[in-house]
Amino acid sequence: MKCISTLNPKTQLCAIIGNPVAHSMSPAIHNAAFAALHLNFVYVAFPTQDVAGAIAGMRALGNFRGLSITIPHKVAVFPHLDDIASVDRDIGAINTVVNDNGVLRGLGTDGPGARLALRDANVPLENANILIIGSGGAARAIAFDLARHAHPGRLTIAGIDAAERNALAHDLQSKTGTAVHATAMDADALQPQVAAAQLLINASPVGMHPHVADSPIPGAWLHGGLSVMDIVYNPLDTALLQAARAKGLQAISGLEMFINQAALQFEAWTQQPAPRDLMRDVARHQLGNAT
């Protein structure tokens, strides 16, 4: 965190708004990155109920450069912004606001963050058969980004809520032209989809602390030639990733998506390359898993 004596009238403010935000690692990660690049920025967390008031405050404060948006405001913020990218309108949620000289621009970095994590791990995406478990906000962001930028051969959406998964499949098919299939989470429906997949992404909260023994699928279903990504990053090594590694499969931690989405926010606000390695180290330390 920037020492109070170094703050001045030119310091650019960035913040996270949501409810709750006390658990957020973002202040530690972004402030460490600002300090490493000697940037006159500071990042704070604001517990926020009134999203309209928060955005009005951003407009009113001349040095307010950027926002991270978290639950429950990722959708509610839409009507208060000046510009939102078409893909993010299709997704229906954003997590970032950039103040460009009074013009408030909204965008999402979760989907691109996941794609970058997969690219960094050299996971083949072009024409791949991809199975996404989950049909909520994170799944929507990842699925739309992969459909638009990675050009998979087929996307399968598996979710508990039939209306939600079918709506996502319909939106993807109609707005991106990607072949999409929606499936239930019961074994008879899901196991054949796992068997046919080349990449499996858990975009659900299953396996998140404190339910660390849970996995969205049985480890016995995992097969050779499958890469596995889990967007859960607490714990870093989920039960699903442990099962994948036990079978010799490529396993990508959710921390990589988290760091990439944060780095994309950092770059949108500062126009500087993000120090990703440092941000990852800070996140690991915050999670109590420094290496």
DRENTITOR-74229 format. One record per residue: residue number from 1; x, y, z of N, C-alpha, C in turn; chain. Coordinates in steps of 0.05 Angstrom, whole numbers, plus 5000, padded with zeros to 4 digits. Example, Ala and Ser with C-alpha at 12.3 -4.5 7.8 and 13.67 -1.06 7.14 Angstrom:
BEGIN
(1, (5264, 4886, 5156), (5246, 4910, 5156), (5264, 4934, 5156), 'A')
(2, (5257, 4955, 5142), (5273, 4979, 5143), (5258, 5001, 5157), 'A')
//
This chain:
BEGIN
(1, (5017, 4976, 5000), (5000, 5000, 5000), (5018, 5025, 5000), 'A')
(2, (5010, 5044, 4985), (5025, 5069, 4983), (5025, 5083, 5011), 'A')
(3, (5049, 5092, 5019), (5051, 5107, 5044), (5035, 5132, 5042), 'A')
(4, (5021, 5140, 5063), (5004, 5164, 5062), (5019, 5189, 5055), 'A')
(5, (5045, 5190, 5062), (5061, 5214, 5056), (5066, 5216, 5026), 'A')
(6, (5063, 5195, 5011), (5068, 5196, 4982), (5044, 5203, 4966), 'A')
(7, (5020, 5204, 4979), (4996, 5211, 4964), (4996, 5242, 4960), 'A')
(8, (4985, 5251, 4938), (4985, 5279, 4932), (4961, 5286, 4914), 'A')
(9, (4957, 5311, 4908), (4933, 5318, 4892), (4932, 5306, 4864), 'A')
(10, (4954, 5295, 4854), (4954, 5282, 4828), (4951, 5252, 4829), 'A')
(11, (4949, 5241, 4853), (4946, 5212, 4856), (4920, 5202, 4843), 'A')
(12, (4922, 5182, 4826), (4899, 5171, 4813), (4886, 5149, 4831), 'A')
(13, (4860, 5150, 4834), (4846, 5131, 4851), (4833, 5109, 4835), 'A')
(14, (4838, 5084, 4844), (4823, 5061, 4834), (4811, 5047, 4859), 'A')
(15, (4790, 5032, 4854), (4776, 5020, 4877), (4760, 4996, 4868), 'A')
(16, (4753, 4980, 4887), (4733, 4959, 4883), (4708, 4966, 4898), 'A')
(17, (4685, 4963, 4885), (4659, 4967, 4898), (4643, 4941, 4897), 'A')
(18, (4629, 4936, 4918), (4612, 4912, 4920), (4604, 4908, 4948), 'A')
(19, (4591, 4886, 4954), (4583, 4880, 4981), (4580, 4850, 4984), 'A')
(20, (4599, 4837, 4999), (4621, 4848, 5014), (4646, 4852, 4997), 'A')
(21, (4665, 4867, 5008), (4691, 4870, 4995), (4715, 4866, 5014), 'A')
(22, (4708, 4861, 5040), (4730, 4859, 5060), (4749, 4836, 5053), 'A')
(23, (4740, 4816, 5040), (4757, 4793, 5034), (4775, 4797, 5009), 'A')
(24, (4770, 4819, 4994), (4783, 4822, 4968), (4814, 4824, 4970), 'A')
(25, (4827, 4809, 4952), (4856, 4811, 4950), (4865, 4834, 4932), 'A')
(26, (4846, 4847, 4918), (4853, 4866, 4897), (4869, 4890, 4908), 'A')
(27, (4862, 4902, 4931), (4879, 4924, 4941), (4908, 4917, 4944), 'A')
(28, (4914, 4894, 4955), (4942, 4885, 4959), (4956, 4881, 4932), 'A')
(29, (4942, 4868, 4914), (4954, 4862, 4888), (4959, 4887, 4872), 'A')
(30, (4939, 4904, 4869), (4943, 4928, 4852), (4962, 4948, 4865), 'A')
(31, (4960, 4952, 4891), (4979, 4971, 4903), (5008, 4962, 4901), 'A')
(32, (5013, 4936, 4903), (5040, 4926, 4899), (5049, 4931, 4870), 'A')
(33, (5031, 4927, 4851), (5038, 4932, 4823), (5043, 4961, 4818), 'A')
(34, (5026, 4979, 4829), (5031, 5008, 4825), (5058, 5016, 4837), 'A')
(35, (5064, 5005, 4861), (5089, 5013, 4873), (5113, 5002, 4857), 'A')
(36, (5111, 4978, 4846), (5133, 4967, 4831), (5140, 4983, 4806), 'A')
(37, (5119, 4995, 4794), (5123, 5011, 4770), (5125, 5041, 4776), 'A')
(38, (5126, 5048, 4802), (5129, 5076, 4811), (5107, 5093, 4799), 'A')
(39, (5082, 5083, 4799), (5060, 5098, 4789), (5045, 5112, 4811), 'A')
(40, (5036, 5136, 4805), (5022, 5152, 4826), (4992, 5144, 4826), 'A')
(41, (4987, 5120, 4835), (4961, 5108, 4837), (4957, 5096, 4864), 'A')
(42, (4932, 5094, 4873), (4926, 5080, 4898), (4900, 5065, 4894), 'A')
(43, (4897, 5042, 4907), (4873, 5025, 4903), (4861, 5019, 4930), 'A')
(44, (4835, 5023, 4933), (4822, 5019, 4959), (4797, 5003, 4954), 'A')
(45, (4785, 4992, 4976), (4760, 4977, 4975), (4738, 4993, 4988), 'A')
(46, (4716, 4995, 4974), (4692, 5010, 4984), (4668, 4991, 4986), 'A')
(47, (4660, 4983, 5010), (4635, 4969, 5012), (4612, 4987, 5002), 'A')
(48, (4597, 4977, 4983), (4578, 4994, 4969), (4551, 4981, 4966), 'A')
(49, (4530, 4995, 4975), (4502, 4986, 4970), (4491, 5002, 4946), 'A')
(50, (4497, 5027, 4945), (4485, 5045, 4925), (4503, 5048, 4901), 'A')
(51, (4499, 5031, 4881), (4517, 5032, 4858), (4514, 5057, 4841), 'A')
(52, (4489, 5068, 4839), (4485, 5093, 4825), (4500, 5116, 4838), 'A')
(53, (4500, 5117, 4864), (4514, 5138, 4879), (4544, 5135, 4876), 'A')
(54, (4553, 5110, 4875), (4582, 5105, 4872), (4592, 5114, 4845), 'A')
(55, (4577, 5109, 4824), (4585, 5118, 4797), (4583, 5148, 4795), 'A')
(56, (4563, 5160, 4807), (4561, 5189, 4808), (4585, 5201, 4821), 'A')
(57, (4594, 5189, 4843), (4618, 5198, 4857), (4643, 5196, 4840), 'A')
(58, (4645, 5174, 4824), (4667, 5171, 4806), (4668, 5194, 4786), 'A')
(59, (4645, 5201, 4776), (4643, 5223, 4756), (4652, 5250, 4769), 'A')
(60, (4644, 5253, 4795), (4648, 5279, 4808), (4677, 5283, 4817), 'A')
(61, (4692, 5261, 4821), (4719, 5263, 4831), (4739, 5261, 4808), 'A')
(62, (4753, 5283, 4803), (4770, 5285, 4779), (4792, 5264, 4777), 'A')
(63, (4802, 5255, 4799), (4825, 5236, 4799), (4816, 5207, 4801), 'A')
(64, (4790, 5201, 4798), (4780, 5174, 4801), (4783, 5160, 4774), 'A')
(65, (4803, 5143, 4771), (4811, 5132, 4745), (4796, 5105, 4739), 'A')
(66, (4793, 5088, 4759), (4783, 5061, 4752), (4768, 5048, 4775), 'A')
(67, (4750, 5029, 4767), (4736, 5013, 4787), (4737, 4984, 4779), 'A')
(68, (4739, 4967, 4799), (4733, 4939, 4797), (4704, 4936, 4808), 'A')
(69, (4688, 4921, 4794), (4660, 4917, 4802), (4656, 4887, 4810), 'A')
(70, (4646, 4883, 4834), (4641, 4855, 4842), (4612, 4853, 4851), 'A')
(71, (4605, 4829, 4860), (4578, 4822, 4869), (4569, 4842, 4890), 'A')
(72, (4544, 4853, 4887), (4523, 4846, 4869), (4518, 4867, 4847), 'A')
(73, (4539, 4881, 4838), (4535, 4904, 4821), (4543, 4900, 4792), 'A')
(74, (4551, 4876, 4784), (4562, 4872, 4757), (4542, 4877, 4735), 'A')
(75, (4516, 4874, 4741), (4495, 4880, 4722), (4483, 4907, 4728), 'A')
(76, (4479, 4913, 4753), (4465, 4938, 4761), (4480, 4963, 4752), 'A')
(77, (4506, 4961, 4747), (4522, 4984, 4739), (4517, 4993, 4710), 'A')
(78, (4506, 4975, 4693), (4503, 4981, 4664), (4490, 5008, 4658), 'A')
(79, (4467, 5014, 4669), (4454, 5039, 4660), (4468, 5065, 4668), 'A')
(80, (4488, 5063, 4685), (4502, 5086, 4696), (4527, 5093, 4681), 'A')
(81, (4534, 5077, 4660), (4559, 5081, 4645), (4553, 5093, 4618), 'A')
(82, (4574, 5104, 4605), (4571, 5117, 4579), (4575, 5098, 4556), 'A')
(83, (4592, 5077, 4560), (4599, 5060, 4538), (4605, 5032, 4549), 'A')
(84, (4594, 5011, 4536), (4600, 4984, 4543), (4604, 4968, 4518), 'A')
(85, (4625, 4953, 4516), (4632, 4937, 4492), (4609, 4918, 4486), 'A')
(86, (4604, 4913, 4460), (4581, 4897, 4452), (4583, 4869, 4463), 'A')
(87, (4607, 4857, 4465), (4610, 4830, 4476), (4602, 4829, 4505), 'A')
(88, (4608, 4851, 4519), (4600, 4851, 4548), (4570, 4856, 4551), 'A')
(89, (4558, 4870, 4532), (4529, 4872, 4533), (4516, 4844, 4528), 'A')
(90, (4528, 4829, 4510), (4518, 4801, 4505), (4521, 4784, 4530), 'A')
(91, (4544, 4787, 4544), (4549, 4771, 4568), (4529, 4780, 4590), 'A')
(92, (4525, 4806, 4592), (4505, 4817, 4611), (4517, 4825, 4637), 'A')
(93, (4544, 4827, 4639), (4557, 4835, 4664), (4584, 4846, 4657), 'A')
(94, (4594, 4864, 4674), (4622, 4874, 4672), (4635, 4874, 4699), 'A')
(95, (4661, 4876, 4699), (4676, 4877, 4725), (4696, 4900, 4726), 'A')
(96, (4696, 4918, 4706), (4716, 4939, 4704), (4703, 4965, 4693), 'A')
(97, (4711, 4987, 4705), (4703, 5013, 4694), (4729, 5030, 4691), 'A')
(98, (4732, 5043, 4668), (4754, 5062, 4663), (4742, 5089, 4659), 'A')
(99, (4753, 5109, 4673), (4745, 5137, 4670), (4764, 5150, 4651), 'A')
(100, (4755, 5154, 4626), (4771, 5167, 4605), (4762, 5196, 4602), 'A')
(101, (4774, 5213, 4618), (4767, 5242, 4618), (4737, 5247, 4620), 'A')
(102, (4725, 5234, 4638), (4697, 5238, 4643), (4678, 5219, 4629), 'A')
(103, (4688, 5204, 4610), (4672, 5183, 4597), (4677, 5157, 4611), 'A')
(104, (4656, 5145, 4622), (4658, 5120, 4637), (4653, 5096, 4619), 'A')
(105, (4674, 5081, 4616), (4673, 5058, 4597), (4674, 5032, 4613), 'A')
(106, (4655, 5014, 4608), (4653, 4989, 4622), (4663, 4966, 4605), 'A')
(107, (4677, 4947, 4617), (4686, 4923, 4603), (4689, 4900, 4622), 'A')
(108, (4692, 4876, 4611), (4696, 4852, 4627), (4723, 4841, 4622), 'A')
(109, (4737, 4832, 4643), (4764, 4820, 4640), (4764, 4791, 4649), 'A')
(110, (4742, 4780, 4659), (4742, 4752, 4668), (4745, 4733, 4644), 'A')
(111, (4730, 4737, 4623), (4733, 4719, 4600), (4760, 4721, 4587), 'A')
(112, (4770, 4745, 4580), (4797, 4746, 4570), (4818, 4736, 4589), 'A')
(113, (4814, 4739, 4615), (4833, 4729, 4635), (4835, 4699, 4634), 'A')
(114, (4812, 4686, 4631), (4812, 4656, 4629), (4826, 4647, 4603), 'A')
(115, (4820, 4661, 4581), (4832, 4654, 4555), (4862, 4657, 4556), 'A')
(116, (4872, 4679, 4568), (4901, 4683, 4570), (4914, 4662, 4587), 'A')
(117, (4900, 4653, 4609), (4911, 4632, 4626), (4914, 4606, 4610), 'A')
(118, (4895, 4600, 4593), (4896, 4576, 4577), (4918, 4579, 4555), 'A')
(119, (4920, 4602, 4543), (4940, 4606, 4523), (4968, 4604, 4535), 'A')
(120, (4972, 4616, 4559), (4998, 4615, 4573), (5006, 4586, 4579), 'A')
(121, (4985, 4569, 4583), (4991, 4540, 4589), (4992, 4524, 4563), 'A')
(122, (4991, 4537, 4540), (4993, 4524, 4514), (4971, 4503, 4510), 'A')
(123, (4947, 4509, 4520), (4925, 4491, 4516), (4913, 4496, 4488), 'A')
(124, (4911, 4476, 4470), (4900, 4480, 4444), (4870, 4488, 4446), 'A')
(125, (4862, 4510, 4434), (4834, 4519, 4435), (4820, 4518, 4408), 'A')
(126, (4835, 4523, 4387), (4823, 4524, 4360), (4811, 4496, 4354), 'A')
(127, (4785, 4496, 4347), (4771, 4471, 4339), (4769, 4451, 4362), 'A')
(128, (4774, 4459, 4386), (4773, 4440, 4409), (4744, 4436, 4418), 'A')
(129, (4740, 4413, 4429), (4714, 4407, 4442), (4717, 4415, 4471), 'A')
(130, (4703, 4436, 4479), (4706, 4448, 4506), (4680, 4444, 4522), 'A')
(131, (4684, 4434, 4546), (4662, 4430, 4565), (4665, 4450, 4588), 'A')
(132, (4645, 4467, 4592), (4644, 4486, 4614), (4624, 4477, 4634), 'A')
(133, (4632, 4473, 4659), (4614, 4465, 4680), (4606, 4491, 4695), 'A')
(134, (4580, 4497, 4695), (4570, 4522, 4706), (4557, 4538, 4684), 'A')
(135, (4536, 4553, 4692), (4522, 4569, 4672), (4516, 4597, 4682), 'A')
(136, (4529, 4605, 4704), (4526, 4632, 4716), (4543, 4652, 4703), 'A')
(137, (4549, 4674, 4718), (4563, 4697, 4706), (4591, 4690, 4696), 'A')
(138, (4606, 4675, 4712), (4633, 4668, 4704), (4633, 4651, 4679), 'A')
(139, (4615, 4631, 4678), (4613, 4614, 4655), (4605, 4630, 4630), 'A')
(140, (4587, 4649, 4633), (4579, 4665, 4610), (4603, 4681, 4599), 'A')
(141, (4618, 4693, 4617), (4641, 4709, 4609), (4662, 4692, 4594), 'A')
(142, (4668, 4669, 4605), (4688, 4651, 4593), (4678, 4640, 4566), 'A')
(143, (4653, 4631, 4566), (4642, 4619, 4542), (4641, 4639, 4519), 'A')
(144, (4632, 4663, 4524), (4630, 4683, 4503), (4658, 4690, 4492), 'A')
(145, (4677, 4693, 4510), (4704, 4701, 4502), (4716, 4679, 4485), 'A')
(146, (4714, 4654, 4493), (4725, 4632, 4478), (4711, 4629, 4451), 'A')
(147, (4685, 4633, 4451), (4670, 4630, 4425), (4679, 4652, 4406), 'A')
(148, (4684, 4676, 4415), (4691, 4698, 4397), (4721, 4698, 4390), 'A')
(149, (4738, 4689, 4407), (4767, 4693, 4403), (4783, 4667, 4400), 'A')
(150, (4773, 4645, 4410), (4788, 4620, 4409), (4777, 4600, 4388), 'A')
(151, (4753, 4605, 4379), (4741, 4590, 4357), (4741, 4559, 4363), 'A')
(152, (4728, 4551, 4385), (4727, 4522, 4390), (4710, 4508, 4370), 'A')
(153, (4714, 4482, 4367), (4697, 4467, 4349), (4669, 4464, 4360), 'A')
(154, (4668, 4460, 4387), (4642, 4457, 4400), (4644, 4465, 4429), 'A')
(155, (4624, 4478, 4439), (4622, 4485, 4467), (4598, 4470, 4479), 'A')
(156, (4603, 4458, 4502), (4582, 4445, 4517), (4579, 4459, 4544), 'A')
(157, (4555, 4467, 4551), (4549, 4480, 4577), (4534, 4461, 4595), 'A')
(158, (4546, 4454, 4618), (4533, 4436, 4637), (4526, 4453, 4662), 'A')
(159, (4500, 4452, 4669), (4492, 4468, 4692), (4468, 4455, 4707), 'A')
(160, (4465, 4462, 4732), (4443, 4452, 4748), (4416, 4464, 4740), 'A')
(161, (4416, 4490, 4734), (4392, 4504, 4727), (4387, 4502, 4697), 'A')
(162, (4365, 4487, 4690), (4360, 4482, 4662), (4355, 4508, 4646), 'A')
(163, (4339, 4526, 4658), (4333, 4551, 4643), (4358, 4567, 4639), 'A')
(164, (4375, 4568, 4659), (4400, 4584, 4657), (4419, 4573, 4636), 'A')
(165, (4423, 4546, 4636), (4442, 4534, 4617), (4431, 4535, 4589), 'A')
(166, (4405, 4532, 4586), (4394, 4533, 4559), (4394, 4562, 4548), 'A')
(167, (4390, 4581, 4566), (4391, 4609, 4557), (4420, 4616, 4548), 'A')
(168, (4440, 4607, 4563), (4467, 4612, 4555), (4474, 4599, 4529), 'A')
(169, (4466, 4574, 4525), (4471, 4560, 4500), (4458, 4574, 4477), 'A')
(170, (4433, 4583, 4481), (4418, 4598, 4460), (4432, 4624, 4452), 'A')
(171, (4440, 4639, 4473), (4454, 4665, 4468), (4480, 4661, 4453), 'A')
(172, (4495, 4641, 4461), (4521, 4636, 4448), (4517, 4628, 4419), 'A')
(173, (4498, 4610, 4414), (4493, 4601, 4387), (4484, 4624, 4369), 'A')
(174, (4465, 4640, 4379), (4453, 4661, 4362), (4472, 4685, 4358), 'A')
(175, (4489, 4690, 4378), (4506, 4715, 4377), (4534, 4710, 4367), 'A')
(176, (4543, 4684, 4368), (4571, 4679, 4359), (4572, 4658, 4337), 'A')
(177, (4551, 4643, 4332), (4551, 4623, 4312), (4565, 4597, 4319), 'A')
(178, (4575, 4596, 4344), (4589, 4572, 4353), (4570, 4549, 4359), 'A')
(179, (4577, 4525, 4352), (4561, 4502, 4358), (4561, 4498, 4388), 'A')
(180, (4537, 4498, 4401), (4535, 4497, 4430), (4514, 4476, 4437), 'A')
(181, (4520, 4461, 4458), (4502, 4441, 4469), (4499, 4446, 4499), 'A')
(182, (4475, 4443, 4509), (4470, 4446, 4538), (4463, 4419, 4549), 'A')
(183, (4474, 4413, 4573), (4469, 4387, 4585), (4465, 4390, 4615), 'A')
(184, (4450, 4371, 4626), (4445, 4370, 4655), (4470, 4359, 4669), 'A')
(185, (4470, 4360, 4695), (4493, 4352, 4711), (4491, 4323, 4721), 'A')
(186, (4469, 4309, 4714), (4467, 4281, 4723), (4487, 4264, 4707), 'A')
(187, (4495, 4241, 4719), (4517, 4225, 4708), (4511, 4216, 4679), 'A')
(188, (4486, 4207, 4674), (4480, 4196, 4647), (4484, 4217, 4625), 'A')
(189, (4477, 4242, 4632), (4480, 4264, 4612), (4509, 4275, 4611), 'A')
(190, (4522, 4277, 4634), (4547, 4291, 4635), (4571, 4274, 4628), 'A')
(191, (4571, 4249, 4637), (4595, 4232, 4633), (4603, 4230, 4603), 'A')
(192, (4584, 4226, 4585), (4592, 4225, 4556), (4604, 4251, 4546), 'A')
(193, (4595, 4273, 4557), (4607, 4299, 4549), (4635, 4302, 4559), 'A')
(194, (4641, 4293, 4583), (4668, 4293, 4593), (4686, 4275, 4576), 'A')
(195, (4676, 4252, 4569), (4691, 4233, 4552), (4698, 4245, 4525), 'A')
(196, (4681, 4262, 4515), (4685, 4273, 4488), (4702, 4299, 4489), 'A')
(197, (4706, 4310, 4513), (4719, 4337, 4515), (4749, 4335, 4513), 'A')
(198, (4761, 4356, 4503), (4790, 4359, 4503), (4799, 4380, 4524), 'A')
(199, (4780, 4397, 4532), (4785, 4416, 4553), (4760, 4418, 4570), 'A')
(200, (4764, 4415, 4597), (4743, 4418, 4616), (4749, 4442, 4634), 'A')
(201, (4729, 4460, 4636), (4732, 4483, 4653), (4711, 4483, 4675), 'A')
(202, (4719, 4482, 4700), (4700, 4485, 4721), (4696, 4515, 4727), 'A')
(203, (4672, 4525, 4718), (4666, 4553, 4723), (4644, 4555, 4743), 'A')
(204, (4642, 4535, 4760), (4623, 4535, 4783), (4638, 4539, 4809), 'A')
(205, (4624, 4544, 4831), (4639, 4547, 4856), (4644, 4521, 4871), 'A')
(206, (4638, 4498, 4858), (4642, 4472, 4871), (4672, 4468, 4876), 'A')
(207, (4678, 4462, 4901), (4706, 4457, 4909), (4718, 4481, 4923), 'A')
(208, (4703, 4503, 4924), (4714, 4527, 4938), (4714, 4524, 4968), 'A')
(209, (4734, 4537, 4981), (4735, 4537, 5010), (4709, 4546, 5022), 'A')
(210, (4698, 4533, 5042), (4709, 4511, 5058), (4703, 4483, 5048), 'A')
(211, (4690, 4480, 5025), (4682, 4454, 5015), (4703, 4442, 4997), 'A')
(212, (4727, 4440, 5008), (4751, 4434, 4992), (4752, 4405, 4982), 'A')
(213, (4736, 4387, 4994), (4736, 4359, 4984), (4717, 4355, 4961), 'A')
(214, (4700, 4375, 4954), (4681, 4372, 4933), (4693, 4375, 4905), 'A')
(215, (4682, 4361, 4886), (4691, 4364, 4858), (4666, 4363, 4841), 'A')
(216, (4665, 4378, 4819), (4642, 4378, 4801), (4637, 4352, 4787), 'A')
(217, (4658, 4336, 4784), (4655, 4310, 4771), (4673, 4290, 4786), 'A')
(218, (4667, 4264, 4784), (4685, 4244, 4796), (4712, 4243, 4781), 'A')
(219, (4733, 4240, 4796), (4759, 4238, 4783), (4762, 4215, 4764), 'A')
(220, (4746, 4194, 4768), (4748, 4171, 4750), (4739, 4177, 4722), 'A')
(221, (4724, 4199, 4718), (4715, 4206, 4691), (4737, 4219, 4674), 'A')
(222, (4758, 4229, 4687), (4779, 4243, 4673), (4795, 4223, 4656), 'A')
(223, (4804, 4232, 4632), (4816, 4214, 4613), (4840, 4226, 4600), 'A')
(224, (4857, 4210, 4589), (4881, 4220, 4575), (4873, 4239, 4552), 'A')
(225, (4889, 4259, 4548), (4883, 4279, 4527), (4865, 4301, 4535), 'A')
(226, (4857, 4301, 4561), (4840, 4322, 4572), (4856, 4342, 4588), 'A')
(227, (4853, 4368, 4582), (4864, 4389, 4599), (4842, 4399, 4618), 'A')
(228, (4849, 4407, 4642), (4830, 4414, 4662), (4837, 4442, 4674), 'A')
(229, (4818, 4460, 4674), (4821, 4486, 4687), (4799, 4489, 4707), 'A')
(230, (4806, 4498, 4731), (4787, 4503, 4752), (4789, 4533, 4760), 'A')
(231, (4767, 4548, 4757), (4769, 4577, 4763), (4770, 4583, 4792), 'A')
(232, (4763, 4563, 4809), (4766, 4566, 4838), (4795, 4569, 4845), 'A')
(233, (4802, 4589, 4861), (4830, 4593, 4868), (4835, 4592, 4899), 'A')
(234, (4814, 4586, 4914), (4817, 4582, 4943), (4801, 4557, 4950), 'A')
(235, (4814, 4534, 4951), (4843, 4530, 4952), (4856, 4531, 4924), 'A')
(236, (4882, 4536, 4924), (4897, 4536, 4898), (4895, 4509, 4884), 'A')
(237, (4898, 4488, 4900), (4898, 4461, 4888), (4872, 4447, 4896), 'A')
(238, (4851, 4450, 4879), (4825, 4439, 4885), (4825, 4409, 4882), 'A')
(239, (4804, 4397, 4892), (4801, 4368, 4889), (4801, 4359, 4859), 'A')
(240, (4789, 4376, 4842), (4788, 4370, 4814), (4816, 4371, 4802), 'A')
(241, (4832, 4391, 4809), (4859, 4393, 4798), (4877, 4371, 4809), 'A')
(242, (4873, 4364, 4834), (4889, 4342, 4845), (4883, 4316, 4830), 'A')
(243, (4858, 4311, 4823), (4850, 4287, 4809), (4862, 4287, 4780), 'A')
(244, (4862, 4311, 4768), (4874, 4313, 4741), (4904, 4307, 4742), 'A')
(245, (4918, 4319, 4761), (4947, 4315, 4763), (4953, 4285, 4769), 'A')
(246, (4936, 4273, 4785), (4941, 4245, 4792), (4939, 4227, 4767), 'A')
(247, (4925, 4236, 4746), (4923, 4221, 4721), (4943, 4231, 4700), 'A')
(248, (4960, 4249, 4708), (4980, 4260, 4690), (4969, 4280, 4670), 'A')
(249, (4947, 4292, 4676), (4935, 4311, 4658), (4944, 4340, 4664), 'A')
(250, (4943, 4357, 4644), (4949, 4385, 4648), (4927, 4398, 4665), 'A')
(251, (4936, 4412, 4686), (4917, 4424, 4705), (4924, 4454, 4708), 'A')
(252, (4904, 4471, 4704), (4909, 4500, 4705), (4893, 4512, 4728), 'A')
(253, (4908, 4525, 4747), (4896, 4536, 4771), (4879, 4561, 4764), 'A')
(254, (4858, 4565, 4780), (4842, 4589, 4777), (4857, 4614, 4784), 'A')
(255, (4879, 4611, 4798), (4895, 4635, 4804), (4905, 4648, 4779), 'A')
(256, (4910, 4633, 4758), (4920, 4644, 4733), (4899, 4662, 4720), 'A')
(257, (4874, 4653, 4720), (4853, 4670, 4710), (4850, 4695, 4726), 'A')
(258, (4851, 4692, 4753), (4848, 4715, 4771), (4870, 4735, 4766), 'A')
(259, (4895, 4727, 4763), (4917, 4745, 4759), (4914, 4759, 4732), 'A')
(260, (4907, 4744, 4711), (4905, 4755, 4685), (4882, 4776, 4683), 'A')
(261, (4859, 4770, 4696), (4838, 4790, 4695), (4846, 4815, 4710), 'A')
(262, (4860, 4812, 4732), (4869, 4835, 4747), (4890, 4851, 4731), 'A')
(263, (4908, 4836, 4718), (4928, 4850, 4701), (4915, 4865, 4678), 'A')
(264, (4894, 4855, 4667), (4880, 4869, 4645), (4867, 4894, 4656), 'A')
(265, (4857, 4893, 4680), (4846, 4918, 4693), (4868, 4938, 4697), 'A')
(266, (4890, 4929, 4708), (4913, 4946, 4713), (4922, 4960, 4688), 'A')
(267, (4924, 4945, 4666), (4933, 4957, 4641), (4913, 4976, 4629), 'A')
(268, (4887, 4971, 4633), (4866, 4989, 4623), (4868, 5016, 4638), 'A')
(269, (4874, 5015, 4664), (4876, 5040, 4679), (4902, 5055, 4675), 'A')
(270, (4924, 5041, 4674), (4950, 5054, 4674), (4963, 5056, 4647), 'A')
(271, (4954, 5040, 4627), (4967, 5039, 4601), (4996, 5030, 4603), 'A')
(272, (5001, 5014, 4623), (5028, 5002, 4627), (5025, 4972, 4629), 'A')
(273, (5046, 4957, 4620), (5045, 4928, 4623), (5045, 4920, 4653), 'A')
(274, (5027, 4902, 4659), (5024, 4894, 4688), (5047, 4875, 4696), 'A')
(275, (5057, 4878, 4720), (5078, 4859, 4731), (5064, 4834, 4741), 'A')
(276, (5057, 4816, 4723), (5041, 4793, 4730), (5054, 4775, 4750), 'A')
(277, (5081, 4771, 4748), (5094, 4753, 4767), (5092, 4764, 4796), 'A')
(278, (5096, 4790, 4799), (5093, 4802, 4825), (5064, 4800, 4835), 'A')
(279, (5045, 4805, 4818), (5017, 4803, 4826), (5010, 4775, 4835), 'A')
(280, (5021, 4755, 4821), (5016, 4727, 4828), (5028, 4721, 4856), 'A')
(281, (5053, 4731, 4860), (5066, 4726, 4886), (5050, 4738, 4909), 'A')
(282, (5040, 4763, 4905), (5024, 4776, 4926), (4998, 4760, 4931), 'A')
(283, (4985, 4750, 4910), (4961, 4735, 4913), (4966, 4709, 4929), 'A')
(284, (4988, 4696, 4922), (4995, 4671, 4937), (5000, 4677, 4966), 'A')
(285, (5013, 4699, 4971), (5018, 4707, 4999), (4992, 4712, 5013), 'A')
(286, (4974, 4727, 5000), (4948, 4733, 5011), (4932, 4708, 5018), 'A')
(287, (4935, 4688, 5001), (4921, 4662, 5005), (4935, 4644, 5025), 'A')
(288, (4958, 4653, 5035), (4972, 4637, 5054), (4987, 4614, 5042), 'A')
(289, (4994, 4617, 5015), (5008, 4595, 5001), (5033, 4606, 4987), 'A')
(290, (5047, 4624, 5000), (5071, 4635, 4988), (5091, 4613, 4981), 'A')
(291, (5103, 4615, 4957), (5122, 4594, 4949), (5149, 4608, 4943), 'A')
//
